[in-house]
Amino acid sequence: MPFWDLQKQLGIDVDSWLLRQSMPQPHRRAALCHAFEREWVECGHGLGQTRARRECQPEYEDFMECMHRAKL
């Protein structure tokens, strides 16, 4: 909800598992793939799910490559 931060008031965190790299990190250092995840989220923000999957595929592939280190 935009006016009440209900999750913080209740002490629950339902959607933190969606963004792995954007969560608070120990020692306050950005995670390795944070930049790729941020590009993917910014690309898909405001688009519908179907359109975001089609238009943000390169960003998602870069993020998954960084996470799984498939092409190293």
Backbone as XML, in Angstrom:
<?xml version="1.0"?>
<chain id="A" units="angstrom">
  <residue number="1" name="MET">
    <atom name="N" x="0.843" y="-1.187" z="0.000"/>
    <atom name="CA" x="0.000" y="0.000" z="0.000"/>
    <atom name="C" x="0.880" y="1.239" z="0.000"/>
  </residue>
  <residue number="2" name="PRO">
    <atom name="N" x="0.532" y="2.221" z="-0.772"/>
    <atom name="CA" x="1.408" y="3.379" z="-0.871"/>
    <atom name="C" x="1.403" y="4.271" z="0.366"/>
  </residue>
  <residue number="3" name="PHE">
    <atom name="N" x="0.303" y="4.322" z="1.117"/>
    <atom name="CA" x="0.237" y="5.240" z="2.239"/>
    <atom name="C" x="0.679" y="4.599" z="3.549"/>
  </residue>
  <residue number="4" name="TRP">
    <atom name="N" x="0.442" y="3.324" z="3.695"/>
    <atom name="CA" x="0.853" y="2.621" z="4.909"/>
    <atom name="C" x="1.840" y="1.542" z="4.534"/>
  </residue>
  <residue number="5" name="ASP">
    <atom name="N" x="2.938" y="1.496" z="5.235"/>
    <atom name="CA" x="3.903" y="0.432" z="4.995"/>
    <atom name="C" x="3.527" y="-0.731" z="5.896"/>
  </residue>
  <residue number="6" name="LEU">
    <atom name="N" x="2.526" y="-1.473" z="5.452"/>
    <atom name="CA" x="1.923" y="-2.517" z="6.266"/>
    <atom name="C" x="2.895" y="-3.645" z="6.557"/>
  </residue>
  <residue number="7" name="GLN">
    <atom name="N" x="3.744" y="-3.989" z="5.605"/>
    <atom name="CA" x="4.683" y="-5.081" z="5.833"/>
    <atom name="C" x="5.649" y="-4.762" z="6.969"/>
  </residue>
  <residue number="8" name="LYS">
    <atom name="N" x="6.160" y="-3.538" z="6.998"/>
    <atom name="CA" x="7.081" y="-3.168" z="8.079"/>
    <atom name="C" x="6.369" y="-3.089" z="9.419"/>
  </residue>
  <residue number="9" name="GLN">
    <atom name="N" x="5.131" y="-2.613" z="9.417"/>
    <atom name="CA" x="4.381" y="-2.510" z="10.671"/>
    <atom name="C" x="4.093" y="-3.885" z="11.259"/>
  </residue>
  <residue number="10" name="LEU">
    <atom name="N" x="3.812" y="-4.853" z="10.393"/>
    <atom name="CA" x="3.516" y="-6.196" z="10.868"/>
    <atom name="C" x="4.764" y="-7.053" z="11.055"/>
  </residue>
  <residue number="11" name="GLY">
    <atom name="N" x="5.888" y="-6.573" z="10.568"/>
    <atom name="CA" x="7.136" y="-7.306" z="10.726"/>
    <atom name="C" x="7.277" y="-8.487" z="9.783"/>
  </residue>
  <residue number="12" name="ILE">
    <atom name="N" x="6.610" y="-8.428" z="8.636"/>
    <atom name="CA" x="6.732" y="-9.496" z="7.658"/>
    <atom name="C" x="7.389" y="-8.947" z="6.401"/>
  </residue>
  <residue number="13" name="ASP">
    <atom name="N" x="7.976" y="-9.837" z="5.645"/>
    <atom name="CA" x="8.622" y="-9.428" z="4.407"/>
    <atom name="C" x="8.256" y="-10.442" z="3.335"/>
  </residue>
  <residue number="14" name="VAL">
    <atom name="N" x="7.175" y="-10.174" z="2.626"/>
    <atom name="CA" x="6.615" y="-11.130" z="1.686"/>
    <atom name="C" x="7.365" y="-11.150" z="0.369"/>
  </residue>
  <residue number="15" name="ASP">
    <atom name="N" x="7.806" y="-10.005" z="-0.108"/>
    <atom name="CA" x="8.347" y="-9.933" z="-1.462"/>
    <atom name="C" x="9.857" y="-9.796" z="-1.531"/>
  </residue>
  <residue number="16" name="SER">
    <atom name="N" x="10.592" y="-9.997" z="-0.463"/>
    <atom name="CA" x="12.042" y="-9.856" z="-0.534"/>
    <atom name="C" x="12.691" y="-10.965" z="-1.345"/>
  </residue>
  <residue number="17" name="TRP">
    <atom name="N" x="12.054" y="-12.124" z="-1.435"/>
    <atom name="CA" x="12.634" y="-13.223" z="-2.207"/>
    <atom name="C" x="12.608" y="-12.936" z="-3.703"/>
  </residue>
  <residue number="18" name="LEU">
    <atom name="N" x="11.807" y="-11.957" z="-4.135"/>
    <atom name="CA" x="11.748" y="-11.637" z="-5.554"/>
    <atom name="C" x="13.038" y="-10.993" z="-6.048"/>
  </residue>
  <residue number="19" name="LEU">
    <atom name="N" x="13.631" y="-10.164" z="-5.224"/>
    <atom name="CA" x="14.832" y="-9.434" z="-5.613"/>
    <atom name="C" x="15.991" y="-9.902" z="-4.745"/>
  </residue>
  <residue number="20" name="ARG">
    <atom name="N" x="16.732" y="-10.837" z="-5.228"/>
    <atom name="CA" x="17.801" y="-11.440" z="-4.434"/>
    <atom name="C" x="18.939" y="-10.477" z="-4.158"/>
  </residue>
  <residue number="21" name="GLN">
    <atom name="N" x="19.381" y="-9.785" z="-5.183"/>
    <atom name="CA" x="20.559" y="-8.954" z="-5.050"/>
    <atom name="C" x="20.264" y="-7.596" z="-4.418"/>
  </residue>
  <residue number="22" name="SER">
    <atom name="N" x="19.014" y="-7.169" z="-4.439"/>
    <atom name="CA" x="18.674" y="-5.847" z="-3.929"/>
    <atom name="C" x="18.396" y="-5.834" z="-2.437"/>
  </residue>
  <residue number="23" name="MET">
    <atom name="N" x="18.408" y="-6.990" z="-1.826"/>
    <atom name="CA" x="18.160" y="-7.065" z="-0.384"/>
    <atom name="C" x="19.344" y="-6.439" z="0.360"/>
  </residue>
  <residue number="24" name="PRO">
    <atom name="N" x="19.154" y="-6.011" z="1.598"/>
    <atom name="CA" x="20.276" y="-5.478" z="2.364"/>
    <atom name="C" x="21.383" y="-6.521" z="2.490"/>
  </residue>
  <residue number="25" name="GLN">
    <atom name="N" x="22.586" y="-6.127" z="2.162"/>
    <atom name="CA" x="23.720" y="-7.039" z="2.161"/>
    <atom name="C" x="24.582" y="-6.811" z="3.400"/>
  </residue>
  <residue number="26" name="PRO">
    <atom name="N" x="25.261" y="-7.852" z="3.840"/>
    <atom name="CA" x="26.184" y="-7.658" z="4.957"/>
    <atom name="C" x="27.318" y="-6.723" z="4.551"/>
  </residue>
  <residue number="27" name="HIS">
    <atom name="N" x="27.783" y="-5.957" z="5.465"/>
    <atom name="CA" x="28.863" y="-4.982" z="5.262"/>
    <atom name="C" x="28.481" y="-3.877" z="4.286"/>
  </residue>
  <residue number="28" name="ARG">
    <atom name="N" x="27.194" y="-3.767" z="3.939"/>
    <atom name="CA" x="26.659" y="-2.703" z="3.103"/>
    <atom name="C" x="27.361" y="-2.572" z="1.752"/>
  </residue>
  <residue number="29" name="ARG">
    <atom name="N" x="27.793" y="-3.684" z="1.179"/>
    <atom name="CA" x="28.403" y="-3.686" z="-0.141"/>
    <atom name="C" x="27.421" y="-4.283" z="-1.126"/>
  </residue>
  <residue number="30" name="ALA">
    <atom name="N" x="27.353" y="-3.727" z="-2.315"/>
    <atom name="CA" x="26.432" y="-4.224" z="-3.328"/>
    <atom name="C" x="26.831" y="-5.634" z="-3.746"/>
  </residue>
  <residue number="31" name="ALA">
    <atom name="N" x="25.842" y="-6.443" z="-4.024"/>
    <atom name="CA" x="26.091" y="-7.811" z="-4.454"/>
    <atom name="C" x="26.679" y="-7.819" z="-5.858"/>
  </residue>
  <residue number="32" name="LEU">
    <atom name="N" x="27.210" y="-8.944" z="-6.245"/>
    <atom name="CA" x="27.919" y="-9.068" z="-7.509"/>
    <atom name="C" x="27.024" y="-8.764" z="-8.712"/>
  </residue>
  <residue number="33" name="CYS">
    <atom name="N" x="25.816" y="-9.283" z="-8.719"/>
    <atom name="CA" x="24.920" y="-9.136" z="-9.875"/>
    <atom name="C" x="23.867" y="-8.051" z="-9.661"/>
  </residue>
  <residue number="34" name="HIS">
    <atom name="N" x="24.087" y="-7.183" z="-8.721"/>
    <atom name="CA" x="23.102" y="-6.149" z="-8.402"/>
    <atom name="C" x="22.800" y="-5.251" z="-9.603"/>
  </residue>
  <residue number="35" name="ALA">
    <atom name="N" x="23.818" y="-4.888" z="-10.346"/>
    <atom name="CA" x="23.617" y="-3.983" z="-11.486"/>
    <atom name="C" x="22.753" y="-4.636" z="-12.568"/>
  </residue>
  <residue number="36" name="PHE">
    <atom name="N" x="22.964" y="-5.921" z="-12.813"/>
    <atom name="CA" x="22.165" y="-6.618" z="-13.823"/>
    <atom name="C" x="20.714" y="-6.749" z="-13.376"/>
  </residue>
  <residue number="37" name="GLU">
    <atom name="N" x="20.521" y="-7.049" z="-12.096"/>
    <atom name="CA" x="19.155" y="-7.153" z="-11.592"/>
    <atom name="C" x="18.451" y="-5.805" z="-11.652"/>
  </residue>
  <residue number="38" name="ARG">
    <atom name="N" x="19.170" y="-4.766" z="-11.332"/>
    <atom name="CA" x="18.582" y="-3.428" z="-11.359"/>
    <atom name="C" x="18.160" y="-3.034" z="-12.777"/>
  </residue>
  <residue number="39" name="GLU">
    <atom name="N" x="18.993" y="-3.345" z="-13.769"/>
    <atom name="CA" x="18.636" y="-3.056" z="-15.161"/>
    <atom name="C" x="17.382" y="-3.816" z="-15.571"/>
  </residue>
  <residue number="40" name="TRP">
    <atom name="N" x="17.296" y="-5.081" z="-15.163"/>
    <atom name="CA" x="16.136" y="-5.902" z="-15.507"/>
    <atom name="C" x="14.863" y="-5.362" z="-14.869"/>
  </residue>
  <residue number="41" name="VAL">
    <atom name="N" x="14.940" y="-4.977" z="-13.596"/>
    <atom name="CA" x="13.771" y="-4.447" z="-12.892"/>
    <atom name="C" x="13.357" y="-3.103" z="-13.480"/>
  </residue>
  <residue number="42" name="GLU">
    <atom name="N" x="14.325" y="-2.233" z="-13.770"/>
    <atom name="CA" x="13.999" y="-0.931" z="-14.355"/>
    <atom name="C" x="13.399" y="-1.084" z="-15.747"/>
  </residue>
  <residue number="43" name="CYS">
    <atom name="N" x="13.855" y="-2.075" z="-16.493"/>
    <atom name="CA" x="13.295" y="-2.298" z="-17.836"/>
    <atom name="C" x="11.840" y="-2.731" z="-17.737"/>
  </residue>
  <residue number="44" name="GLY">
    <atom name="N" x="11.524" y="-3.623" z="-16.827"/>
    <atom name="CA" x="10.174" y="-4.155" z="-16.727"/>
    <atom name="C" x="9.211" y="-3.312" z="-15.931"/>
  </residue>
  <residue number="45" name="HIS">
    <atom name="N" x="9.711" y="-2.290" z="-15.253"/>
    <atom name="CA" x="8.846" y="-1.457" z="-14.416"/>
    <atom name="C" x="7.859" y="-0.695" z="-15.285"/>
  </residue>
  <residue number="46" name="GLY">
    <atom name="N" x="6.598" y="-0.829" z="-14.979"/>
    <atom name="CA" x="5.566" y="-0.098" z="-15.683"/>
    <atom name="C" x="5.035" y="-0.795" z="-16.922"/>
  </residue>
  <residue number="47" name="LEU">
    <atom name="N" x="5.662" y="-1.887" z="-17.325"/>
    <atom name="CA" x="5.175" y="-2.652" z="-18.465"/>
    <atom name="C" x="4.318" y="-3.793" z="-17.946"/>
  </residue>
  <residue number="48" name="GLY">
    <atom name="N" x="3.498" y="-4.314" z="-18.781"/>
    <atom name="CA" x="2.752" y="-5.502" z="-18.408"/>
    <atom name="C" x="3.668" y="-6.720" z="-18.417"/>
  </residue>
  <residue number="49" name="GLN">
    <atom name="N" x="3.218" y="-7.812" z="-17.815"/>
    <atom name="CA" x="4.057" y="-8.995" z="-17.715"/>
    <atom name="C" x="4.423" y="-9.554" z="-19.085"/>
  </residue>
  <residue number="50" name="THR">
    <atom name="N" x="3.457" y="-9.635" z="-19.977"/>
    <atom name="CA" x="3.720" y="-10.191" z="-21.307"/>
    <atom name="C" x="4.685" y="-9.320" z="-22.088"/>
  </residue>
  <residue number="51" name="ARG">
    <atom name="N" x="4.464" y="-8.029" z="-22.061"/>
    <atom name="CA" x="5.332" y="-7.106" z="-22.798"/>
    <atom name="C" x="6.727" y="-7.046" z="-22.179"/>
  </residue>
  <residue number="52" name="ALA">
    <atom name="N" x="6.812" y="-7.098" z="-20.853"/>
    <atom name="CA" x="8.106" y="-7.053" z="-20.179"/>
    <atom name="C" x="8.928" y="-8.298" z="-20.499"/>
  </residue>
  <residue number="53" name="ARG">
    <atom name="N" x="8.287" y="-9.455" z="-20.578"/>
    <atom name="CA" x="9.031" y="-10.675" z="-20.924"/>
    <atom name="C" x="9.631" y="-10.573" z="-22.316"/>
  </residue>
  <residue number="54" name="ARG">
    <atom name="N" x="8.902" y="-9.981" z="-23.219"/>
    <atom name="CA" x="9.368" y="-9.872" z="-24.601"/>
    <atom name="C" x="10.450" y="-8.796" z="-24.736"/>
  </residue>
  <residue number="55" name="GLU">
    <atom name="N" x="10.247" y="-7.643" z="-24.152"/>
    <atom name="CA" x="11.156" y="-6.510" z="-24.354"/>
    <atom name="C" x="12.376" y="-6.535" z="-23.438"/>
  </residue>
  <residue number="56" name="CYS">
    <atom name="N" x="12.280" y="-7.196" z="-22.318"/>
    <atom name="CA" x="13.387" y="-7.189" z="-21.352"/>
    <atom name="C" x="14.150" y="-8.506" z="-21.325"/>
  </residue>
  <residue number="57" name="GLN">
    <atom name="N" x="13.989" y="-9.307" z="-22.354"/>
    <atom name="CA" x="14.667" y="-10.600" z="-22.413"/>
    <atom name="C" x="16.192" y="-10.469" z="-22.367"/>
  </residue>
  <residue number="58" name="PRO">
    <atom name="N" x="16.809" y="-9.521" z="-23.083"/>
    <atom name="CA" x="18.283" y="-9.406" z="-22.985"/>
    <atom name="C" x="18.768" y="-9.079" z="-21.572"/>
  </residue>
  <residue number="59" name="GLU">
    <atom name="N" x="18.064" y="-8.197" z="-20.863"/>
    <atom name="CA" x="18.457" y="-7.863" z="-19.500"/>
    <atom name="C" x="18.303" y="-9.065" z="-18.574"/>
  </residue>
  <residue number="60" name="TYR">
    <atom name="N" x="17.223" y="-9.814" z="-18.764"/>
    <atom name="CA" x="16.998" y="-10.999" z="-17.938"/>
    <atom name="C" x="18.066" y="-12.056" z="-18.202"/>
  </residue>
  <residue number="61" name="GLU">
    <atom name="N" x="18.442" y="-12.248" z="-19.468"/>
    <atom name="CA" x="19.479" y="-13.220" z="-19.794"/>
    <atom name="C" x="20.821" y="-12.818" z="-19.191"/>
  </residue>
  <residue number="62" name="ASP">
    <atom name="N" x="21.153" y="-11.525" z="-19.222"/>
    <atom name="CA" x="22.387" y="-11.056" z="-18.594"/>
    <atom name="C" x="22.372" y="-11.311" z="-17.095"/>
  </residue>
  <residue number="63" name="PHE">
    <atom name="N" x="21.238" y="-11.060" z="-16.465"/>
    <atom name="CA" x="21.115" y="-11.277" z="-15.024"/>
    <atom name="C" x="21.268" y="-12.759" z="-14.684"/>
  </residue>
  <residue number="64" name="MET">
    <atom name="N" x="20.610" y="-13.631" z="-15.434"/>
    <atom name="CA" x="20.710" y="-15.073" z="-15.169"/>
    <atom name="C" x="22.113" y="-15.596" z="-15.456"/>
  </residue>
  <residue number="65" name="GLU">
    <atom name="N" x="22.769" y="-15.041" z="-16.465"/>
    <atom name="CA" x="24.148" y="-15.428" z="-16.743"/>
    <atom name="C" x="25.057" y="-15.059" z="-15.578"/>
  </residue>
  <residue number="66" name="CYS">
    <atom name="N" x="24.840" y="-13.888" z="-15.022"/>
    <atom name="CA" x="25.640" y="-13.460" z="-13.880"/>
    <atom name="C" x="25.347" y="-14.326" z="-12.652"/>
  </residue>
  <residue number="67" name="MET">
    <atom name="N" x="24.085" y="-14.655" z="-12.433"/>
    <atom name="CA" x="23.708" y="-15.458" z="-11.265"/>
    <atom name="C" x="24.255" y="-16.884" z="-11.358"/>
  </residue>
  <residue number="68" name="HIS">
    <atom name="N" x="24.145" y="-17.494" z="-12.522"/>
    <atom name="CA" x="24.515" y="-18.903" z="-12.660"/>
    <atom name="C" x="25.912" y="-19.106" z="-13.259"/>
  </residue>
  <residue number="69" name="ARG">
    <atom name="N" x="26.505" y="-18.031" z="-13.732"/>
    <atom name="CA" x="27.837" y="-18.066" z="-14.332"/>
    <atom name="C" x="27.942" y="-19.146" z="-15.412"/>
  </residue>
  <residue number="70" name="ALA">
    <atom name="N" x="26.963" y="-19.135" z="-16.318"/>
    <atom name="CA" x="26.853" y="-20.177" z="-17.325"/>
    <atom name="C" x="27.850" y="-19.990" z="-18.479"/>
  </residue>
  <residue number="71" name="LYS">
    <atom name="N" x="28.155" y="-18.771" z="-18.856"/>
    <atom name="CA" x="28.977" y="-18.550" z="-20.044"/>
    <atom name="C" x="30.431" y="-18.219" z="-19.719"/>
  </residue>
  <residue number="72" name="LEU">
    <atom name="N" x="30.843" y="-18.385" z="-18.501"/>
    <atom name="CA" x="32.226" y="-18.051" z="-18.159"/>
    <atom name="C" x="33.187" y="-19.008" z="-18.786"/>
  </residue>
</chain>
